């Protein structure tokens, strides 16, 4: 039996860093996230990058009605993963487009890479802690209840610092290690 390790890099896209929904906190974690991605790759982790992906009609969608800010529109500069993040992730990284907060494809992708009897360890980093990071962490925790889970607080940023801390506390309550 072996351990399969996964690093999920959540939505490190231009619009969330310094684009339409960017924050100074998001900008501040980019270098730490890049370092963490490189370290995890060197340790043999499978790297999966999620991409918040919307279409031109975003403002007409349910999410767009509640968050009326155009962002991560397919094919735009804002939709693209930050170049240094993409470079750190390497060519073997898996890109997963997701039309909403959590990716229902992530559990399937992980299962495809895990043999029977293997243990699973999942670490999450990225943006935004209080929306997409927590959504993906809890979704994956439900699919892999015996897996080891961790979130690197220094490699995540929330919509606000307060919401970042609240999301970390929620994940801690759900037995996800906060490092």
N, C-alpha and C positions, 0 to 999 in steps of 0.2 A: 504494500500500500504506500502510495506517495502523496505528497501534498501538492495541489495545483493552486498557484497563487495568481490573483487577478488584481490589476490596478484599473479602476474605473475613473476616467478623467471626464468629469461632467461639464459640458457646455463651455469650454474655454474658448469662446468665440468673441470676435471683435466687438459685437454689439453689447455684450455683457461686461467687457473690460473697459473700453473707452468710447464705445459707440452710443447708440440711443438709450441704453439702459446701464451704461457704465458708471462705475463709482471709483473713488480714490482707493477704497479698500480692495476692490477687484484688481486694480492696477498694481497694488502693493504686493499681491500674492504671486504674480506671474513668475518671478525668478525662483521663488521657493518651489512652486509647482514644477517648473522645468527641472530643477535639481532632483526633486523627488521622482519624477518620471525616469530620469536617467539612472538613478540609483535602483529603482525597481526593475528596470530593463536589465541592468547589469546583474541583478540577483535572479534573473530568469522568470520574472512575472510576465503574464500575458497582459498586454495593454489594450484597453478598449476605450475609445473616445466617443462620447455621445455628442450629437449636434442637434440643438433645438432647431427645428425646421418648419417654417411656415411658408404659405403661398401668398400670392398677391392679394387674395381676398381676406387676409388675416383679420382686419378690423371688422369683418362681417361674421367672424366665428364667435363661439361662446367665450373663449379666452380673450379674444380681441375686444369684446364688449366690456369685460371686467378689467382688462389691462390695455387701454386704447393707445398703445405706443407701438408703432411698426418696428419690428425687430426680427432678426434672423430670417429674413425673406430669402428663400432659396436663390442662389446665384449672386447675391449681393456681397459686397466686401464685409458687411456686418455679420453675415452668415458664416463666413470662413473662420476656421480655427486659427488662433494666433500662430503665426509662422514658427516662432521658436518652440512652441508647444508641439506642433506637428513634427518638427525636426527631431525633437527629443524623443517623441513616441516611436519614431522609426517606421520603416516600410512594412514591418510585420504587424503593426497596430491595426486593430479592427475599427472601422468607422461605423457608427450606428446613428442614423437619422431618427429623430423622434418628434412627432407632431404635438406632444404635450409634455407634462412635467416628468413622468416616469416612463421608461422604455419597457414595454412588454416583451421586447425581443431579447433583452439582456439575459434572462434566465435560460432561454434556449441556447444562446451563444455559449454561455458557460457550460451547460450540460453537454454540448457537442465536444468540448475540450477536456472533459473529465471522464476517466475510466471508472468502471464499477469498483468500489472499494476505496477510491481516492478521497482524501479529505480536501476541503476547499477553504481557502482564505481569501477574503475580499477586502480591499482597501479602496476608499473613495476620496477623491479630491475634486475641487472645482467650484462652479458657480451655479446658482446661488444657493448657499447653505440651506436657507429656509424655504426653498421651493423645490428645485430639481435635485439637489444632493440628498435631502431628506426623503423625497419621494422615491428615488432610486434605491437608497439604502433600505428603506422599509419594505419596498417591493421585493428586493433580493433576499432580505432576511426572512420574509414569508415563504419564499421558494426554497431556501437553504437554511432551515432552522438550526442545524448542527454546525454550520460553517463559522469560522472565526471572522468577525467583522471589525473594521476600524475605519475611522475618519480622521484625517490629519487636519486639525483645526487651523494650523498655520498655512495650509494650502487651500483654504476655502474662504469665501467671503459671502456675506448675506446682503440682502437689499439694504439693511442698516446694520450697524454693529450690534444693536439690541436683538434684532431678529436672528442674526448669526448665532449669538449666545443661546437664545431660546431654542433654536433648532438643534444645536449641539446637546442641550439638556434633554430634549425629546429623544434624540437618538441614544443617549446614555441610558435613559429610562427603558429603552427597548433592547438593552444588552449589547449595544454597539460601543466598542472601545473608542474613546476620544483621545487622540494622541497629540 
